[in-house]
Amino acid sequence: MTGLFKLLGPLYLVLPGIIAYHLYADQGVRADEAYGHLFNVLPPYLTGFSLRSWLVRFCRRLTRR
């Protein structure tokens, strides 16, 4: 069961980027910039929360190695 949860990790990290790329592809946004454009869709009070959770995930990945 825990192995299944490990396999879901890339899904919640990669899927928003794929969605953002398809949403903003017609605006000339490159693939590596698409994830950042999702923050423009969120209301201001959720932008800070989303940024904080993204940074926590990033720092957590750095400390595990």
PEZINOR-V267202 format. One record per residue. N is the residue number from 1. RES is the residue in one small letter. SS is DSSP state (alpha for helix, beta for strand, coil for the rest). PHI is phi as a letter, one per 30 degrees, with the letter a starting at -180 (none if undefined). D_LAST is the distance of its C-alpha to the last C-alpha in Angstrom with 2 decimals. Layout:
# PEZINOR-V267202
N/RES/SS/PHI/D_LAST  N/RES/SS/PHI/D_LAST
This chain:
# PEZINOR-V267202
1/m/coil/none/23.42  2/t/alpha/d/19.76  3/g/alpha/d/19.06  4/l/alpha/d/21.26  5/f/alpha/d/19.27  6/k/alpha/d/16.09  7/l/alpha/d/18.35  8/l/alpha/d/19.56  9/g/alpha/e/16.32  10/p/alpha/d/17.09  11/l/alpha/d/20.65  12/y/alpha/d/20.34  13/l/alpha/c/18.12  14/v/alpha/c/20.33  15/l/alpha/e/23.71  16/p/alpha/d/24.43  17/g/alpha/d/23.89  18/i/alpha/d/26.27  19/i/alpha/d/28.76  20/a/alpha/d/28.68  21/y/alpha/d/29.23  22/h/alpha/d/32.24  23/l/alpha/d/33.58  24/y/alpha/c/33.54  25/a/alpha/d/34.16  26/d/alpha/d/37.85  27/q/alpha/c/37.20  28/g/coil/i/35.61  29/v/coil/d/32.04  30/r/coil/d/29.52  31/a/alpha/d/26.76  32/d/alpha/d/23.96  33/e/alpha/c/26.05  34/a/alpha/d/27.08  35/y/alpha/d/24.36  36/g/alpha/d/25.34  37/h/alpha/d/28.94  38/l/alpha/d/28.38  39/f/alpha/d/28.31  40/n/alpha/d/31.95  41/v/coil/d/33.04  42/l/coil/d/31.85  43/p/coil/d/34.15  44/p/alpha/e/33.30  45/y/alpha/d/32.33  46/l/alpha/c/29.70  47/t/alpha/d/28.31  48/g/alpha/d/26.79  49/f/alpha/d/25.40  50/s/alpha/d/23.84  51/l/alpha/d/22.36  52/r/alpha/d/20.92  53/s/alpha/d/19.37  54/w/alpha/d/17.91  55/l/alpha/d/16.39  56/v/alpha/d/15.00  57/r/alpha/d/13.34  58/f/alpha/d/11.95  59/c/alpha/d/10.72  60/r/alpha/d/9.28  61/r/alpha/d/7.19  62/l/alpha/d/6.04  63/t/alpha/d/5.57  64/r/coil/d/3.78  65/r/coil/c/0.00
